[in-house]
Amino acid sequence: MGKYLLLWEIDPTKIPVDPKERGGEFGALMKVIKQDMKEGILKDWGLFVSEHKGYSVVQGTELEVIKATQRYTPFVCFAAYSIASVNQEARMIKALTK
């Protein structure tokens, strides 16, 4: 099981002009985010202030992460980065110095 940093951005062409409609759609996205947090795949989530983008930290297999990000399609685009832990980095350093 891996850990990934996801940088996400809402597709601006999918954002409704009407504030009430926009609030409804953003509320629906937040329900999915909260459900992912409750299920444990989503470990952290944040919105960059005054932007329609942010980050998520997810944990799972590659397939679980792919399936989780597909729940947000076509409204959100993701860039995924695999994260190494402190222990993994320490093992790499140890291997270099042998």
Biopython code that builds the backbone (N, CA, C, O; Angstrom):
import numpy as np
from Bio.PDB.StructureBuilder import StructureBuilder

atoms = [
    (1, "MET", "N", (0.853, -1.178, 0.000)),
    (1, "MET", "CA", (0.000, 0.000, 0.000)),
    (1, "MET", "C", (0.893, 1.234, 0.000)),
    (1, "MET", "O", (1.830, 1.333, 0.792)),
    (2, "GLY", "N", (0.601, 2.158, -0.879)),
    (2, "GLY", "CA", (1.401, 3.365, -0.996)),
    (2, "GLY", "C", (0.680, 4.594, -0.474)),
    (2, "GLY", "O", (-0.509, 4.560, -0.158)),
    (3, "LYS", "N", (1.428, 5.666, -0.393)),
    (3, "LYS", "CA", (0.876, 6.956, -0.006)),
    (3, "LYS", "C", (1.175, 7.924, -1.143)),
    (3, "LYS", "O", (2.266, 7.912, -1.712)),
    (4, "TYR", "N", (0.195, 8.758, -1.467)),
    (4, "TYR", "CA", (0.315, 9.645, -2.616)),
    (4, "TYR", "C", (-0.131, 11.057, -2.272)),
    (4, "TYR", "O", (-1.098, 11.264, -1.538)),
    (5, "LEU", "N", (0.599, 12.022, -2.821)),
    (5, "LEU", "CA", (0.178, 13.418, -2.777)),
    (5, "LEU", "C", (-0.544, 13.682, -4.092)),
    (5, "LEU", "O", (0.021, 13.492, -5.169)),
    (6, "LEU", "N", (-1.783, 14.115, -3.998)),
    (6, "LEU", "CA", (-2.550, 14.469, -5.181)),
    (6, "LEU", "C", (-2.730, 15.979, -5.204)),
    (6, "LEU", "O", (-3.277, 16.555, -4.263)),
    (7, "LEU", "N", (-2.280, 16.614, -6.260)),
    (7, "LEU", "CA", (-2.588, 18.019, -6.473)),
    (7, "LEU", "C", (-3.784, 18.027, -7.397)),
    (7, "LEU", "O", (-3.757, 17.425, -8.470)),
    (8, "TRP", "N", (-4.841, 18.714, -6.975)),
    (8, "TRP", "CA", (-6.084, 18.685, -7.746)),
    (8, "TRP", "C", (-6.496, 20.087, -8.158)),
    (8, "TRP", "O", (-6.124, 21.082, -7.538)),
    (9, "GLU", "N", (-7.281, 20.128, -9.231)),
    (9, "GLU", "CA", (-7.816, 21.394, -9.726)),
    (9, "GLU", "C", (-9.192, 21.133, -10.325)),
    (9, "GLU", "O", (-9.377, 20.212, -11.120)),
    (10, "ILE", "N", (-10.150, 21.961, -9.928)),
    (10, "ILE", "CA", (-11.488, 21.860, -10.501)),
    (10, "ILE", "C", (-11.443, 22.419, -11.917)),
    (10, "ILE", "O", (-10.887, 23.493, -12.146)),
    (11, "ASP", "N", (-12.016, 21.705, -12.850)),
    (11, "ASP", "CA", (-12.086, 22.149, -14.242)),
    (11, "ASP", "C", (-12.939, 23.417, -14.292)),
    (11, "ASP", "O", (-14.134, 23.356, -14.003)),
    (12, "PRO", "N", (-12.357, 24.565, -14.652)),
    (12, "PRO", "CA", (-13.117, 25.818, -14.630)),
    (12, "PRO", "C", (-14.317, 25.822, -15.570)),
    (12, "PRO", "O", (-15.266, 26.575, -15.355)),
    (13, "THR", "N", (-14.287, 24.998, -16.599)),
    (13, "THR", "CA", (-15.428, 24.950, -17.520)),
    (13, "THR", "C", (-16.618, 24.236, -16.900)),
    (13, "THR", "O", (-17.720, 24.282, -17.447)),
    (14, "LYS", "N", (-16.411, 23.573, -15.760)),
    (14, "LYS", "CA", (-17.491, 22.849, -15.081)),
    (14, "LYS", "C", (-18.080, 23.634, -13.912)),
    (14, "LYS", "O", (-19.018, 23.168, -13.264)),
    (15, "ILE", "N", (-17.534, 24.831, -13.637)),
    (15, "ILE", "CA", (-18.003, 25.632, -12.503)),
    (15, "ILE", "C", (-19.204, 26.470, -12.931)),
    (15, "ILE", "O", (-19.080, 27.300, -13.832)),
    (16, "PRO", "N", (-20.364, 26.270, -12.302)),
    (16, "PRO", "CA", (-21.547, 27.049, -12.666)),
    (16, "PRO", "C", (-21.371, 28.537, -12.353)),
    (16, "PRO", "O", (-20.725, 28.901, -11.370)),
    (17, "VAL", "N", (-21.940, 29.371, -13.182)),
    (17, "VAL", "CA", (-21.897, 30.822, -12.989)),
    (17, "VAL", "C", (-22.806, 31.217, -11.822)),
    (17, "VAL", "O", (-22.442, 32.073, -11.015)),
    (18, "ASP", "N", (-23.976, 30.601, -11.731)),
    (18, "ASP", "CA", (-24.934, 30.919, -10.674)),
    (18, "ASP", "C", (-24.389, 30.464, -9.308)),
    (18, "ASP", "O", (-24.089, 29.283, -9.132)),
    (19, "PRO", "N", (-24.258, 31.394, -8.332)),
    (19, "PRO", "CA", (-23.694, 31.049, -7.021)),
    (19, "PRO", "C", (-24.454, 29.934, -6.303)),
    (19, "PRO", "O", (-23.840, 29.077, -5.666)),
    (20, "LYS", "N", (-25.778, 29.940, -6.401)),
    (20, "LYS", "CA", (-26.569, 28.912, -5.730)),
    (20, "LYS", "C", (-26.284, 27.525, -6.326)),
    (20, "LYS", "O", (-26.121, 26.546, -5.597)),
    (21, "GLU", "N", (-26.228, 27.461, -7.627)),
    (21, "GLU", "CA", (-25.923, 26.199, -8.306)),
    (21, "GLU", "C", (-24.483, 25.769, -7.995)),
    (21, "GLU", "O", (-24.218, 24.587, -7.775)),
    (22, "ARG", "N", (-23.558, 26.734, -7.979)),
    (22, "ARG", "CA", (-22.158, 26.448, -7.662)),
    (22, "ARG", "C", (-22.043, 25.896, -6.245)),
    (22, "ARG", "O", (-21.308, 24.938, -6.006)),
    (23, "GLY", "N", (-22.772, 26.504, -5.302)),
    (23, "GLY", "CA", (-22.766, 26.015, -3.920)),
    (23, "GLY", "C", (-23.286, 24.592, -3.822)),
    (23, "GLY", "O", (-22.757, 23.786, -3.056)),
    (24, "GLY", "N", (-24.316, 24.278, -4.593)),
    (24, "GLY", "CA", (-24.858, 22.922, -4.590)),
    (24, "GLY", "C", (-23.861, 21.900, -5.108)),
    (24, "GLY", "O", (-23.725, 20.815, -4.543)),
    (25, "GLU", "N", (-23.162, 22.247, -6.188)),
    (25, "GLU", "CA", (-22.177, 21.321, -6.757)),
    (25, "GLU", "C", (-20.956, 21.180, -5.852)),
    (25, "GLU", "O", (-20.446, 20.075, -5.667)),
    (26, "PHE", "N", (-20.483, 22.297, -5.285)),
    (26, "PHE", "CA", (-19.357, 22.210, -4.365)),
    (26, "PHE", "C", (-19.744, 21.400, -3.124)),
    (26, "PHE", "O", (-18.927, 20.647, -2.594)),
    (27, "GLY", "N", (-20.983, 21.556, -2.665)),
    (27, "GLY", "CA", (-21.467, 20.780, -1.526)),
    (27, "GLY", "C", (-21.482, 19.293, -1.833)),
    (27, "GLY", "O", (-21.144, 18.475, -0.978)),
    (28, "ALA", "N", (-21.872, 18.942, -3.047)),
    (28, "ALA", "CA", (-21.878, 17.530, -3.447)),
    (28, "ALA", "C", (-20.463, 16.964, -3.481)),
    (28, "ALA", "O", (-20.238, 15.826, -3.069)),
    (29, "LEU", "N", (-19.505, 17.756, -3.971)),
    (29, "LEU", "CA", (-18.108, 17.309, -3.968)),
    (29, "LEU", "C", (-17.598, 17.116, -2.540)),
    (29, "LEU", "O", (-16.863, 16.167, -2.266)),
    (30, "MET", "N", (-17.989, 18.020, -1.622)),
    (30, "MET", "CA", (-17.547, 17.895, -0.230)),
    (30, "MET", "C", (-18.096, 16.630, 0.425)),
    (30, "MET", "O", (-17.428, 16.037, 1.273)),
    (31, "LYS", "N", (-19.290, 16.213, 0.048)),
    (31, "LYS", "CA", (-19.854, 14.969, 0.577)),
    (31, "LYS", "C", (-18.991, 13.780, 0.169)),
    (31, "LYS", "O", (-18.747, 12.882, 0.976)),
    (32, "VAL", "N", (-18.529, 13.770, -1.075)),
    (32, "VAL", "CA", (-17.665, 12.688, -1.547)),
    (32, "VAL", "C", (-16.329, 12.725, -0.802)),
    (32, "VAL", "O", (-15.804, 11.682, -0.415)),
    (33, "ILE", "N", (-15.783, 13.920, -0.602)),
    (33, "ILE", "CA", (-14.513, 14.073, 0.125)),
    (33, "ILE", "C", (-14.659, 13.541, 1.547)),
    (33, "ILE", "O", (-13.809, 12.782, 2.014)),
    (34, "LYS", "N", (-15.721, 13.929, 2.234)),
    (34, "LYS", "CA", (-15.942, 13.462, 3.610)),
    (34, "LYS", "C", (-16.137, 11.951, 3.655)),
    (34, "LYS", "O", (-15.684, 11.299, 4.596)),
    (35, "GLN", "N", (-16.800, 11.390, 2.656)),
    (35, "GLN", "CA", (-16.980, 9.942, 2.603)),
    (35, "GLN", "C", (-15.628, 9.245, 2.412)),
    (35, "GLN", "O", (-15.360, 8.227, 3.050)),
    (36, "ASP", "N", (-14.774, 9.791, 1.532)),
    (36, "ASP", "CA", (-13.442, 9.218, 1.332)),
    (36, "ASP", "C", (-12.612, 9.297, 2.611)),
    (36, "ASP", "O", (-11.829, 8.390, 2.893)),
    (37, "MET", "N", (-12.773, 10.374, 3.391)),
    (37, "MET", "CA", (-12.051, 10.497, 4.657)),
    (37, "MET", "C", (-12.558, 9.450, 5.657)),
    (37, "MET", "O", (-11.774, 8.811, 6.359)),
    (38, "LYS", "N", (-13.864, 9.291, 5.704)),
    (38, "LYS", "CA", (-14.456, 8.314, 6.622)),
    (38, "LYS", "C", (-14.006, 6.895, 6.287)),
    (38, "LYS", "O", (-13.768, 6.086, 7.184)),
    (39, "GLU", "N", (-13.890, 6.594, 4.985)),
    (39, "GLU", "CA", (-13.473, 5.264, 4.550)),
    (39, "GLU", "C", (-11.973, 5.040, 4.709)),
    (39, "GLU", "O", (-11.508, 3.905, 4.601)),
    (40, "GLY", "N", (-11.210, 6.100, 4.962)),
    (40, "GLY", "CA", (-9.797, 5.962, 5.277)),
    (40, "GLY", "C", (-8.822, 6.076, 4.123)),
    (40, "GLY", "O", (-7.612, 6.089, 4.347)),
    (41, "ILE", "N", (-9.305, 6.158, 2.909)),
    (41, "ILE", "CA", (-8.358, 6.305, 1.791)),
    (41, "ILE", "C", (-7.804, 7.725, 1.741)),
    (41, "ILE", "O", (-6.638, 7.919, 1.399)),
    (42, "LEU", "N", (-8.622, 8.717, 2.075)),
    (42, "LEU", "CA", (-8.218, 10.120, 2.074)),
    (42, "LEU", "C", (-7.748, 10.487, 3.481)),
    (42, "LEU", "O", (-8.531, 10.487, 4.430)),
    (43, "LYS", "N", (-6.465, 10.798, 3.596)),
    (43, "LYS", "CA", (-5.860, 11.082, 4.902)),
    (43, "LYS", "C", (-5.835, 12.569, 5.228)),
    (43, "LYS", "O", (-5.916, 12.950, 6.396)),
    (44, "ASP", "N", (-5.724, 13.410, 4.207)),
    (44, "ASP", "CA", (-5.694, 14.855, 4.423)),
    (44, "ASP", "C", (-6.201, 15.520, 3.148)),
    (44, "ASP", "O", (-6.056, 14.978, 2.052)),
    (45, "TRP", "N", (-6.791, 16.689, 3.302)),
    (45, "TRP", "CA", (-7.342, 17.416, 2.169)),
    (45, "TRP", "C", (-7.247, 18.893, 2.469)),
    (45, "TRP", "O", (-7.468, 19.315, 3.603)),
    (46, "GLY", "N", (-6.918, 19.684, 1.462)),
    (46, "GLY", "CA", (-6.871, 21.119, 1.656)),
    (46, "GLY", "C", (-7.149, 21.860, 0.361)),
    (46, "GLY", "O", (-6.853, 21.381, -0.734)),
    (47, "LEU", "N", (-7.725, 23.044, 0.517)),
    (47, "LEU", "CA", (-8.042, 23.937, -0.592)),
    (47, "LEU", "C", (-7.099, 25.124, -0.509)),
    (47, "LEU", "O", (-6.949, 25.716, 0.560)),
    (48, "PHE", "N", (-6.461, 25.484, -1.616)),
    (48, "PHE", "CA", (-5.634, 26.677, -1.647)),
    (48, "PHE", "C", (-6.581, 27.875, -1.661)),
    (48, "PHE", "O", (-7.436, 27.994, -2.539)),
    (49, "VAL", "N", (-6.420, 28.746, -0.695)),
    (49, "VAL", "CA", (-7.341, 29.862, -0.497)),
    (49, "VAL", "C", (-7.464, 30.698, -1.770)),
    (49, "VAL", "O", (-6.472, 31.046, -2.411)),
    (50, "SER", "N", (-8.711, 31.005, -2.110)),
    (50, "SER", "CA", (-9.069, 31.828, -3.274)),
    (50, "SER", "C", (-8.716, 31.183, -4.611)),
    (50, "SER", "O", (-8.587, 31.870, -5.625)),
    (51, "GLU", "N", (-8.561, 29.863, -4.607)),
    (51, "GLU", "CA", (-8.305, 29.148, -5.848)),
    (51, "GLU", "C", (-9.255, 27.963, -5.919)),
    (51, "GLU", "O", (-9.865, 27.587, -4.918)),
    (52, "HIS", "N", (-9.376, 27.388, -7.075)),
    (52, "HIS", "CA", (-10.184, 26.185, -7.239)),
    (52, "HIS", "C", (-9.270, 24.990, -7.386)),
    (52, "HIS", "O", (-9.477, 24.131, -8.243)),
    (53, "LYS", "N", (-8.243, 24.944, -6.529)),
    (53, "LYS", "CA", (-7.305, 23.834, -6.516)),
    (53, "LYS", "C", (-6.780, 23.630, -5.118)),
    (53, "LYS", "O", (-6.938, 24.481, -4.243)),
    (54, "GLY", "N", (-6.147, 22.480, -4.921)),
    (54, "GLY", "CA", (-5.618, 22.164, -3.603)),
    (54, "GLY", "C", (-4.862, 20.855, -3.631)),
    (54, "GLY", "O", (-4.302, 20.466, -4.656)),
    (55, "TYR", "N", (-4.852, 20.176, -2.487)),
    (55, "TYR", "CA", (-4.091, 18.937, -2.368)),
    (55, "TYR", "C", (-4.887, 17.914, -1.575)),
    (55, "TYR", "O", (-5.804, 18.251, -0.826)),
    (56, "SER", "N", (-4.515, 16.674, -1.759)),
    (56, "SER", "CA", (-5.027, 15.565, -0.954)),
    (56, "SER", "C", (-3.874, 14.617, -0.701)),
    (56, "SER", "O", (-2.974, 14.484, -1.530)),
    (57, "VAL", "N", (-3.906, 13.963, 0.439)),
    (57, "VAL", "CA", (-2.985, 12.867, 0.715)),
    (57, "VAL", "C", (-3.846, 11.624, 0.833)),
    (57, "VAL", "O", (-4.752, 11.560, 1.663)),
    (58, "VAL", "N", (-3.551, 10.627, -0.014)),
    (58, "VAL", "CA", (-4.325, 9.404, -0.024)),
    (58, "VAL", "C", (-3.405, 8.223, 0.226)),
    (58, "VAL", "O", (-2.203, 8.276, -0.033)),
    (59, "GLN", "N", (-4.001, 7.159, 0.734)),
    (59, "GLN", "CA", (-3.234, 5.954, 0.999)),
    (59, "GLN", "C", (-4.019, 4.767, 0.470)),
    (59, "GLN", "O", (-5.222, 4.644, 0.702)),
    (60, "GLY", "N", (-3.328, 3.907, -0.237)),
    (60, "GLY", "CA", (-3.967, 2.709, -0.775)),
    (60, "GLY", "C", (-3.131, 2.116, -1.887)),
    (60, "GLY", "O", (-2.028, 2.579, -2.177)),
    (61, "THR", "N", (-3.674, 1.090, -2.500)),
    (61, "THR", "CA", (-3.010, 0.511, -3.655)),
    (61, "THR", "C", (-3.206, 1.444, -4.836)),
    (61, "THR", "O", (-4.037, 2.351, -4.793)),
    (62, "GLU", "N", (-2.439, 1.216, -5.883)),
    (62, "GLU", "CA", (-2.602, 2.047, -7.070)),
    (62, "GLU", "C", (-4.031, 1.964, -7.596)),
    (62, "GLU", "O", (-4.610, 2.977, -7.988)),
    (63, "LEU", "N", (-4.598, 0.762, -7.604)),
    (63, "LEU", "CA", (-5.966, 0.592, -8.090)),
    (63, "LEU", "C", (-6.965, 1.362, -7.226)),
    (63, "LEU", "O", (-7.883, 1.989, -7.756)),
    (64, "GLU", "N", (-6.796, 1.322, -5.904)),
    (64, "GLU", "CA", (-7.697, 2.059, -5.009)),
    (64, "GLU", "C", (-7.611, 3.564, -5.254)),
    (64, "GLU", "O", (-8.628, 4.257, -5.232)),
    (65, "VAL", "N", (-6.408, 4.064, -5.488)),
    (65, "VAL", "CA", (-6.226, 5.494, -5.735)),
    (65, "VAL", "C", (-6.853, 5.880, -7.074)),
    (65, "VAL", "O", (-7.506, 6.918, -7.180)),
    (66, "ILE", "N", (-6.655, 5.050, -8.088)),
    (66, "ILE", "CA", (-7.262, 5.318, -9.400)),
    (66, "ILE", "C", (-8.781, 5.339, -9.277)),
    (66, "ILE", "O", (-9.437, 6.239, -9.802)),
    (67, "LYS", "N", (-9.336, 4.356, -8.589)),
    (67, "LYS", "CA", (-10.788, 4.299, -8.421)),
    (67, "LYS", "C", (-11.300, 5.510, -7.649)),
    (67, "LYS", "O", (-12.344, 6.067, -7.989)),
    (68, "ALA", "N", (-10.577, 5.917, -6.618)),
    (68, "ALA", "CA", (-10.999, 7.066, -5.807)),
    (68, "ALA", "C", (-10.992, 8.352, -6.629)),
    (68, "ALA", "O", (-11.921, 9.153, -6.521)),
    (69, "THR", "N", (-9.973, 8.562, -7.440)),
    (69, "THR", "CA", (-9.920, 9.800, -8.223)),
    (69, "THR", "C", (-10.983, 9.810, -9.321)),
    (69, "THR", "O", (-11.450, 10.877, -9.717)),
    (70, "GLN", "N", (-11.366, 8.646, -9.809)),
    (70, "GLN", "CA", (-12.390, 8.590, -10.852)),
    (70, "GLN", "C", (-13.755, 9.055, -10.341)),
    (70, "GLN", "O", (-14.609, 9.454, -11.132)),
    (71, "ARG", "N", (-13.960, 9.005, -9.039)),
    (71, "ARG", "CA", (-15.224, 9.477, -8.462)),
    (71, "ARG", "C", (-15.436, 10.975, -8.706)),
    (71, "ARG", "O", (-16.568, 11.457, -8.665)),
    (72, "TYR", "N", (-14.361, 11.698, -8.957)),
    (72, "TYR", "CA", (-14.430, 13.155, -9.120)),
    (72, "TYR", "C", (-14.432, 13.590, -10.589)),
    (72, "TYR", "O", (-14.570, 14.777, -10.887)),
    (73, "THR", "N", (-14.281, 12.640, -11.491)),
    (73, "THR", "CA", (-14.263, 12.926, -12.923)),
    (73, "THR", "C", (-15.677, 13.220, -13.395)),
    (73, "THR", "O", (-16.599, 12.529, -12.962)),
    (74, "PRO", "N", (-15.900, 14.193, -14.245)),
    (74, "PRO", "CA", (-14.968, 15.030, -15.006)),
    (74, "PRO", "C", (-14.739, 16.403, -14.376)),
    (74, "PRO", "O", (-14.216, 17.299, -15.038)),
    (75, "PHE", "N", (-15.118, 16.583, -13.121)),
    (75, "PHE", "CA", (-15.056, 17.911, -12.498)),
    (75, "PHE", "C", (-13.681, 18.293, -11.965)),
    (75, "PHE", "O", (-13.351, 19.476, -11.883)),
    (76, "VAL", "N", (-12.871, 17.285, -11.600)),
    (76, "VAL", "CA", (-11.579, 17.545, -10.967)),
    (76, "VAL", "C", (-10.486, 16.790, -11.719)),
    (76, "VAL", "O", (-10.652, 15.622, -12.071)),
    (77, "CYS", "N", (-9.356, 17.478, -11.960)),
    (77, "CYS", "CA", (-8.176, 16.858, -12.578)),
    (77, "CYS", "C", (-7.104, 16.707, -11.506)),
    (77, "CYS", "O", (-6.969, 17.565, -10.634)),
    (78, "PHE", "N", (-6.341, 15.614, -11.568)),
    (78, "PHE", "CA", (-5.343, 15.305, -10.551)),
    (78, "PHE", "C", (-3.957, 15.126, -11.163)),
    (78, "PHE", "O", (-3.815, 14.688, -12.304)),
    (79, "ALA", "N", (-2.939, 15.475, -10.378)),
    (79, "ALA", "CA", (-1.552, 15.080, -10.627)),
    (79, "ALA", "C", (-1.151, 14.298, -9.381)),
    (79, "ALA", "O", (-1.317, 14.790, -8.265)),
    (80, "ALA", "N", (-0.624, 13.082, -9.557)),
    (80, "ALA", "CA", (-0.314, 12.200, -8.426)),
    (80, "ALA", "C", (1.193, 12.022, -8.281)),
    (80, "ALA", "O", (1.918, 11.847, -9.260)),
    (81, "TYR", "N", (1.642, 12.072, -7.022)),
    (81, "TYR", "CA", (3.052, 11.890, -6.696)),
    (81, "TYR", "C", (3.167, 10.869, -5.580)),
    (81, "TYR", "O", (2.562, 11.032, -4.520)),
    (82, "SER", "N", (3.941, 9.816, -5.814)),
    (82, "SER", "CA", (4.169, 8.798, -4.797)),
    (82, "SER", "C", (5.058, 9.379, -3.692)),
    (82, "SER", "O", (6.030, 10.082, -3.969)),
    (83, "ILE", "N", (4.713, 9.076, -2.448)),
    (83, "ILE", "CA", (5.436, 9.629, -1.300)),
    (83, "ILE", "C", (6.226, 8.517, -0.607)),
    (83, "ILE", "O", (5.685, 7.446, -0.331)),
    (84, "ALA", "N", (7.494, 8.771, -0.331)),
    (84, "ALA", "CA", (8.325, 7.848, 0.451)),
    (84, "ALA", "C", (8.346, 8.324, 1.907)),
    (84, "ALA", "O", (8.409, 9.525, 2.172)),
    (85, "SER", "N", (8.293, 7.387, 2.832)),
    (85, "SER", "CA", (8.312, 7.715, 4.260)),
    (85, "SER", "C", (9.739, 7.995, 4.743)),
    (85, "SER", "O", (10.704, 7.773, 4.013)),
    (86, "VAL", "N", (9.857, 8.478, 5.961)),
    (86, "VAL", "CA", (11.167, 8.696, 6.576)),
    (86, "VAL", "C", (11.936, 7.381, 6.639)),
    (86, "VAL", "O", (13.130, 7.347, 6.340)),
    (87, "ASN", "N", (11.267, 6.306, 7.022)),
    (87, "ASN", "CA", (11.931, 4.999, 7.107)),
    (87, "ASN", "C", (12.402, 4.521, 5.741)),
    (87, "ASN", "O", (13.492, 3.958, 5.634)),
    (88, "GLN", "N", (11.618, 4.728, 4.709)),
    (88, "GLN", "CA", (12.032, 4.338, 3.365)),
    (88, "GLN", "C", (13.250, 5.142, 2.926)),
    (88, "GLN", "O", (14.173, 4.592, 2.325)),
    (89, "GLU", "N", (13.258, 6.422, 3.219)),
    (89, "GLU", "CA", (14.407, 7.266, 2.878)),
    (89, "GLU", "C", (15.648, 6.816, 3.646)),
    (89, "GLU", "O", (16.745, 6.775, 3.090)),
    (90, "ALA", "N", (15.471, 6.476, 4.931)),
    (90, "ALA", "CA", (16.597, 6.015, 5.746)),
    (90, "ALA", "C", (17.194, 4.723, 5.173)),
    (90, "ALA", "O", (18.413, 4.557, 5.152)),
    (91, "ARG", "N", (16.329, 3.809, 4.709)),
    (91, "ARG", "CA", (16.814, 2.559, 4.109)),
    (91, "ARG", "C", (17.562, 2.845, 2.812)),
    (91, "ARG", "O", (18.556, 2.180, 2.519)),
    (92, "MET", "N", (17.112, 3.806, 2.041)),
    (92, "MET", "CA", (17.803, 4.183, 0.816)),
    (92, "MET", "C", (19.180, 4.753, 1.135)),
    (92, "MET", "O", (20.159, 4.411, 0.473)),
    (93, "ILE", "N", (19.266, 5.621, 2.146)),
    (93, "ILE", "CA", (20.542, 6.215, 2.536)),
    (93, "ILE", "C", (21.500, 5.128, 3.019)),
    (93, "ILE", "O", (22.684, 5.136, 2.683)),
    (94, "LYS", "N", (20.976, 4.200, 3.808)),
    (94, "LYS", "CA", (21.803, 3.099, 4.312)),
    (94, "LYS", "C", (22.349, 2.275, 3.145)),
    (94, "LYS", "O", (23.519, 1.893, 3.152)),
    (95, "ALA", "N", (21.514, 2.001, 2.147)),
    (95, "ALA", "CA", (21.953, 1.234, 0.991)),
    (95, "ALA", "C", (23.037, 1.977, 0.216)),
    (95, "ALA", "O", (23.954, 1.348, -0.313)),
    (96, "LEU", "N", (22.947, 3.294, 0.143)),
    (96, "LEU", "CA", (23.966, 4.083, -0.565)),
    (96, "LEU", "C", (25.326, 4.026, 0.128)),
    (96, "LEU", "O", (26.366, 4.073, -0.529)),
    (97, "THR", "N", (25.312, 3.928, 1.439)),
    (97, "THR", "CA", (26.563, 4.025, 2.188)),
    (97, "THR", "C", (27.216, 2.685, 2.464)),
    (97, "THR", "O", (28.230, 2.634, 3.161)),
    (98, "LYS", "N", (26.671, 1.604, 1.944)),
    (98, "LYS", "CA", (27.290, 0.272, 2.128)),
    (98, "LYS", "C", (28.401, 0.057, 1.162)),
    (98, "LYS", "O", (29.031, -1.001, 1.171)),
]
sb = StructureBuilder()
sb.init_structure("model")
sb.init_model(0)
sb.init_chain("A")
sb.init_seg("    ")
for serial, (resi, resn, name, xyz) in enumerate(atoms, 1):
    if name == "N":
        sb.init_residue(resn, " ", resi, " ")
    sb.init_atom(name, np.array(xyz, "f"), 0.0, 1.0, " ", f" {name:<3s}", serial, name[0])
structure = sb.get_structure()
